[in-house]
Amino acid sequence: MRRLGLAAGVASATATAAYTIIYLYRWEWHRALVAAVFLVVAEVALATIAILRRLSALDQRLDTLAAATPAPETVDVLHRVRDSAPPSRPVFAWLTPQGTNVFLPILLGAGVLASAAAWVVETLARATARPVLERRLANRLGALALPAGGLLGPAPATVAVPLRRARRALGRAGLVVVVVGGLGVGIAELADATQTRPHQARTGVRTVVELELHGQLATAIPERVVTSLWQSCAGTLRRNLPDPVVADLDGFRFRLEVAADLGVSTARRIRGCLEDAALDQVQAGVVSLTSAPAS
């Protein structure tokens, strides 16, 4: 049962982390924030499970020690240690109302991420550094070792490093390089996908956006909803866009024609903002977003 709960927590943390990155790439900030909150919840749950397991192990060890009959000398020493103990201090004094307030979610999330990074570095170092250090130590101490046949025996032959160990070392080093390179490329791609890049607008090009609306407010005043959605999303951009020409296609589908070339980055931001539905009781889906020559 414990393993099942741990597996569920790891799966939840992995899924929410993946969705957070996906929503950041799509410029869907509201969904990214919600996924990040669930990621912090999963990380706290995993940390709580690990702490409870350690506390349970310590509790069992203390019960075992308490069940054993202590010697009189041990009891005397224990009383002396307890009598000379310093006075207790309040736990987590920085959380008192008189102290400085700390934003706990950010603190916990940063601590978990730092612990995860430290665990990855420690695992890689343990897998690669220990064999090399042990081998070097053995080579340095080999000069002090006695000969195989004693002091009067022949000198030992030099033992070459097996080829398999050398291949393992090379394979581990290659794995470390691949992992570090993959992390670097992933971070660079994520940063490039979530940052605005300069765009050289093409003249004589218009952008056509086809929307489909859902929700109670969208069914009541669809034309005003479309205009409000576009204005709220266009206000987040660092460029001025002309007002779109709105055309009612059929039912709750609308076509917006903007007399400007948005470019790849701006088009991704507009699509993510429109589908993120910043208005209450409104859900919008971008059916298509294309560029066409101006008529």
PyMOL commands that set and color helices and strands:
alter all, ss='L'
color gray80, all
select helices_A, chain A and resi 2-25+29-67+72-83+93-95+104-144+163-193+216-220+222-234+263-276
alter helices_A, ss='H'
color red, helices_A
select strands_A, chain A and resi 205-214+245-250+253-258+283-293
alter strands_A, ss='S'
color yellow, strands_A
deselect
rebuild
show_as cartoon
